[in-house]
């Protein structure tokens, strides 16, 4: 059996390639309400149980394209999100089983070690805001929602935890604390990657800029800091440049396939694999702290295959 180098060590040796989008790939399969658990349309994470071959197929396509890491289909599987679908009490087991599904697919690939990353998206609440419906929630409730999710992911065998698409920096702090609590509880320590999502002006939803976000979490025991979703790579450039000038953490850059365009009420992403690979290749050349790249909304296995090529070319000096 191949011995896996822990991700935090691996980041000092090479650039890691994450997978592409899960949600937009699921959309391509045109799921019907009856495909979801209890007919709950849009419950994408639940497809891991009702349509496991769909999710395995998406994971497999990214691994075949050359991804080093795949993310679990648990973006919306914190306790607060699962409560919306009636599965809140099953949070731990829910995450554990979905993680095991991804680990099983990763283990099919024997050419080199492949890694599974536990995806942890936002709760839907904004604890920093004064909004009467989104902001008035006990902080401990948010921390616990992430802690239970992280515990399930760890028990399911993930190699790292990824807090992603975060729009409220206070929620990011609570998620990180929840991850540390889960590691203490399980007795297993794995890396935490903290991501935020910025608009085209470099701000989080509630106005926090990248400098404040980074400073807030850099000393909280995270392995890497990242930007994902919301925009394409071009719009991320100023923020990536600033982050690269800091001395502390390796960086993750996982953009959408360009800025979303509204077509018939649906978000469409038009940056083709060649253009995305070109811009991301420039990032790798210019910014030495960028150690993880991948794709978010609108990206697919073709995008990941070209990102693999870019990484390999830079490693071999071609």
C-alpha positions as CSV (number, residue, x, y, z in Angstrom):
1,X,0.0,0.0,0.0
2,X,1.3,3.4,-1.0
3,X,2.1,5.6,2.0
4,X,0.4,9.0,1.8
5,X,2.4,12.1,2.5
6,X,0.2,14.3,4.7
7,X,-1.2,17.3,2.8
8,X,0.5,19.9,4.9
9,X,3.9,18.4,4.1
10,X,3.0,17.9,0.5
11,X,2.2,21.6,0.1
12,X,5.9,22.3,0.8
13,X,6.9,19.9,-2.1
14,X,4.5,20.6,-4.9
15,X,1.4,22.3,-6.2
16,X,-1.8,20.3,-5.5
17,X,-4.6,20.0,-8.0
18,X,-8.2,20.0,-6.6
19,X,-11.2,18.9,-8.6
20,X,-13.8,21.0,-10.4
21,X,-17.4,21.8,-9.7
22,X,-19.9,19.4,-8.1
23,X,-23.1,21.4,-8.3
24,X,-23.0,22.4,-12.0
25,X,-21.9,18.8,-12.9
26,X,-25.0,17.5,-11.0
27,X,-27.2,20.0,-12.9
28,X,-25.9,18.5,-16.2
29,X,-27.5,15.2,-15.2
30,X,-30.9,16.9,-15.1
31,X,-32.1,15.4,-11.8
32,X,-35.8,15.3,-11.2
33,X,-37.5,15.8,-7.8
34,X,-38.0,12.0,-7.4
35,X,-34.2,11.5,-7.7
36,X,-33.6,13.3,-4.4
37,X,-34.3,11.8,-0.9
38,X,-37.9,12.2,0.0
39,X,-38.4,14.1,-3.3
40,X,-36.7,17.1,-1.8
41,X,-35.7,18.9,-5.0
42,X,-32.3,20.5,-4.9
43,X,-30.9,18.4,-2.0
44,X,-27.7,17.7,-3.9
45,X,-25.8,16.2,-1.0
46,X,-28.6,13.7,-0.6
47,X,-27.9,12.3,-4.1
48,X,-25.0,10.5,-2.5
49,X,-27.5,8.1,-1.1
50,X,-30.2,8.0,-3.8
51,X,-27.9,8.3,-6.8
52,X,-24.5,7.2,-5.5
53,X,-23.2,6.2,-9.0
54,X,-23.8,9.8,-10.2
55,X,-21.6,11.2,-7.5
56,X,-19.0,8.4,-7.9
57,X,-18.9,9.2,-11.6
58,X,-18.2,12.9,-11.0
59,X,-15.4,12.0,-8.6
60,X,-14.0,9.5,-11.0
61,X,-14.0,11.9,-13.9
62,X,-12.0,14.4,-12.0
63,X,-9.5,11.8,-10.8
64,X,-9.1,10.5,-14.4
65,X,-8.4,14.1,-15.4
66,X,-5.5,14.2,-13.0
67,X,-6.9,15.8,-9.8
68,X,-4.8,15.0,-6.8
69,X,-7.8,15.8,-4.5
70,X,-11.5,15.4,-4.7
71,X,-14.0,17.2,-2.4
72,X,-16.8,15.3,-0.7
73,X,-20.4,16.0,-1.8
74,X,-21.1,17.6,1.6
75,X,-21.1,21.3,0.8
76,X,-24.5,21.7,2.4
77,X,-24.2,19.0,5.1
78,X,-23.6,21.1,8.2
79,X,-26.3,20.5,10.8
80,X,-28.2,23.7,10.2
81,X,-28.4,23.0,6.5
82,X,-29.4,19.4,6.9
83,X,-32.2,20.5,9.3
84,X,-33.8,22.2,6.3
85,X,-34.3,18.8,4.7
86,X,-35.2,16.9,7.9
87,X,-31.8,15.3,8.3
88,X,-30.2,17.4,11.1
89,X,-30.2,14.6,13.6
90,X,-28.2,12.4,11.2
91,X,-25.5,14.9,10.5
92,X,-22.6,12.9,11.8
93,X,-23.5,9.6,10.0
94,X,-24.6,11.5,6.9
95,X,-21.1,13.1,6.5
96,X,-19.3,10.0,7.5
97,X,-21.0,7.9,4.8
98,X,-20.5,10.5,2.0
99,X,-16.8,10.8,3.0
100,X,-16.5,7.0,2.8
101,X,-18.0,7.1,-0.7
102,X,-15.4,9.6,-1.9
103,X,-12.6,7.6,-0.2
104,X,-13.7,4.5,-2.0
105,X,-13.4,6.1,-5.4
106,X,-10.1,7.7,-4.6
107,X,-8.7,4.3,-3.6
108,X,-9.6,2.9,-7.0
109,X,-6.6,5.0,-8.4
110,X,-3.3,3.2,-7.7
111,X,-0.9,5.3,-9.8
112,X,-0.2,7.8,-7.0
113,X,-1.8,8.8,-3.7
114,X,-5.1,10.6,-4.2
115,X,-6.7,12.7,-1.4
116,X,-10.2,13.3,-0.2
117,X,-11.1,16.8,1.1
118,X,-14.1,17.3,3.4
119,X,-16.2,20.1,1.9
120,X,-17.9,22.4,4.5
121,X,-20.0,25.2,3.0
122,X,-21.8,28.0,4.8
123,X,-24.8,27.5,7.1
124,X,-27.0,30.1,5.3
125,X,-26.8,32.4,8.4
126,X,-24.8,35.6,8.7
127,X,-23.8,35.9,12.4
128,X,-22.0,39.2,11.8
129,X,-25.1,40.9,10.5
130,X,-28.0,42.5,12.2
131,X,-30.5,40.9,9.9
132,X,-33.4,39.7,12.0
133,X,-33.7,36.3,10.3
134,X,-30.1,35.6,9.2
135,X,-28.1,37.2,12.0
136,X,-30.0,36.4,15.2
137,X,-28.6,32.9,15.9
138,X,-26.5,31.8,18.9
139,X,-22.9,31.5,17.9
140,X,-22.6,28.2,19.7
141,X,-25.3,26.8,17.4
142,X,-23.2,27.6,14.4
143,X,-20.0,26.3,15.9
144,X,-21.7,23.0,16.8
145,X,-23.2,22.7,13.3
146,X,-19.7,22.6,11.9
147,X,-18.2,20.5,14.7
148,X,-20.6,17.7,14.1
149,X,-20.1,17.8,10.4
150,X,-16.3,17.8,10.8
151,X,-16.5,14.9,13.2
152,X,-18.4,12.9,10.6
153,X,-16.0,13.8,7.8
154,X,-13.0,12.8,9.9
155,X,-14.5,9.5,10.9
156,X,-15.2,8.9,7.2
157,X,-11.5,9.2,6.4
158,X,-11.0,12.6,4.8
159,X,-7.4,13.9,4.5
160,X,-8.2,17.6,5.2
161,X,-11.2,19.8,6.0
162,X,-12.1,22.6,3.7
163,X,-14.2,25.5,4.9
164,X,-15.3,27.1,1.6
165,X,-17.4,29.7,-0.1
166,X,-17.5,31.6,3.2
167,X,-19.3,35.0,3.2
168,X,-19.1,36.0,6.8
169,X,-15.7,36.0,8.5
170,X,-17.3,35.4,11.9
171,X,-18.8,32.2,10.6
172,X,-15.3,31.2,9.3
173,X,-13.9,31.6,12.8
174,X,-16.7,29.5,14.3
175,X,-16.2,26.8,11.6
176,X,-12.4,26.6,12.4
177,X,-13.2,26.3,16.1
178,X,-15.7,23.6,15.3
179,X,-13.0,21.7,13.3
180,X,-10.5,21.9,16.1
181,X,-13.2,20.6,18.5
182,X,-14.0,17.7,16.2
183,X,-10.3,16.8,16.0
184,X,-9.9,16.9,19.8
185,X,-13.0,14.6,20.0
186,X,-11.9,12.1,17.4
187,X,-8.2,12.2,18.5
188,X,-7.2,12.7,14.8
189,X,-5.5,15.9,13.6
190,X,-5.8,16.8,9.9
191,X,-5.2,20.1,8.0
192,X,-7.8,22.8,7.9
193,X,-8.1,25.0,4.8
194,X,-10.1,28.2,5.3
195,X,-11.6,29.7,2.1
196,X,-13.5,32.9,1.7
197,X,-15.4,34.1,-1.4
198,X,-15.0,37.7,-2.6
199,X,-16.9,39.8,-5.1
200,X,-15.2,41.4,-8.0
201,X,-14.2,44.3,-5.8
202,X,-12.3,42.0,-3.4
203,X,-14.9,42.1,-0.6
204,X,-16.9,39.4,1.3
205,X,-20.7,39.7,1.3
206,X,-20.7,41.8,4.5
207,X,-17.8,44.1,3.3
208,X,-14.8,42.4,4.9
209,X,-11.8,42.8,2.6
210,X,-9.2,40.1,2.0
211,X,-6.7,41.7,4.3
212,X,-9.0,41.6,7.2
213,X,-10.2,38.1,6.5
214,X,-6.7,36.7,6.2
215,X,-5.5,38.5,9.4
216,X,-8.5,37.2,11.3
217,X,-7.9,33.5,10.6
218,X,-4.2,33.2,9.9
219,X,-3.3,32.5,13.6
220,X,-6.1,30.0,14.2
221,X,-4.2,26.9,13.3
222,X,-5.2,26.6,9.7
223,X,-2.8,25.0,7.2
224,X,-3.8,27.1,4.2
225,X,-5.9,30.1,3.2
226,X,-7.9,30.3,0.0
227,X,-10.2,32.1,-2.4
228,X,-13.0,30.2,-4.1
229,X,-16.2,30.8,-6.1
230,X,-18.0,34.0,-6.8
231,X,-15.7,35.2,-9.6
232,X,-13.3,34.0,-12.3
233,X,-9.6,34.0,-11.8
234,X,-9.0,37.4,-13.4
235,X,-11.1,39.2,-10.8
236,X,-9.2,37.4,-8.0
237,X,-5.8,38.7,-9.2
238,X,-5.4,41.7,-6.9
239,X,-6.3,39.7,-3.8
240,X,-4.0,36.8,-4.8
241,X,-1.2,39.3,-5.3
242,X,-1.7,40.7,-1.8
243,X,-1.9,37.3,-0.2
244,X,1.2,36.2,-2.0
245,X,3.1,39.0,-0.2
246,X,2.3,37.7,3.2
247,X,4.7,35.4,5.0
248,X,2.4,32.9,6.7
249,X,0.3,30.5,4.8
250,X,0.2,28.5,1.5
251,X,-2.6,29.7,-0.8
252,X,-5.5,28.0,-2.5
253,X,-7.1,29.6,-5.6
254,X,-10.2,27.9,-6.9
255,X,-12.2,30.3,-9.2
256,X,-15.3,29.8,-11.2
257,X,-15.1,29.4,-14.9
258,X,-15.4,33.1,-15.2
259,X,-18.0,35.5,-13.9
260,X,-21.5,34.1,-13.8
261,X,-23.9,35.3,-16.6
262,X,-27.6,35.1,-16.1
263,X,-29.3,33.2,-18.9
264,X,-33.0,32.5,-18.5
265,X,-32.7,32.6,-14.7
266,X,-29.7,30.3,-14.6
267,X,-26.1,31.1,-14.0
268,X,-23.8,30.3,-17.0
269,X,-20.0,30.2,-16.8
270,X,-18.2,30.8,-20.1
271,X,-14.5,30.7,-19.5
272,X,-13.2,27.8,-21.5
273,X,-10.6,25.3,-20.2
274,X,-7.8,26.9,-22.3
275,X,-8.3,30.4,-21.0
276,X,-8.7,29.3,-17.5
277,X,-5.5,27.2,-17.7
278,X,-3.6,30.2,-19.2
279,X,-4.6,32.6,-16.3
280,X,-4.0,30.0,-13.6
281,X,-0.6,29.2,-15.2
282,X,0.3,32.9,-14.8
283,X,-0.7,32.7,-11.2
284,X,1.7,29.8,-10.6
285,X,4.5,31.6,-12.3
286,X,4.0,34.9,-10.5
287,X,2.8,33.9,-7.1
288,X,5.0,31.3,-5.3
289,X,2.6,31.0,-2.3
290,X,-0.2,29.5,-4.6
291,X,0.1,25.8,-3.7
292,X,-3.4,24.6,-4.5
293,X,-5.5,25.3,-7.6
294,X,-8.7,23.8,-8.9
295,X,-12.1,24.9,-10.3
296,X,-15.4,26.0,-8.8
297,X,-18.8,26.6,-10.5
298,X,-18.9,25.9,-14.2
299,X,-15.6,24.0,-14.3
300,X,-15.5,20.3,-15.4
301,X,-13.1,17.5,-16.1
302,X,-11.7,19.3,-19.2
303,X,-10.7,22.3,-17.1
304,X,-9.0,20.1,-14.6
305,X,-7.2,18.1,-17.3
306,X,-5.6,21.3,-18.6
307,X,-4.7,22.6,-15.1
308,X,-3.0,19.2,-14.6
309,X,-1.0,19.9,-17.8
310,X,0.0,23.3,-16.6
311,X,1.2,22.0,-13.2
312,X,3.1,19.2,-14.8
313,X,4.8,21.5,-17.3
314,X,5.9,23.8,-14.6
315,X,7.3,21.0,-12.5
316,X,9.3,19.5,-15.4
317,X,10.4,23.0,-16.6
318,X,9.0,22.5,-20.1
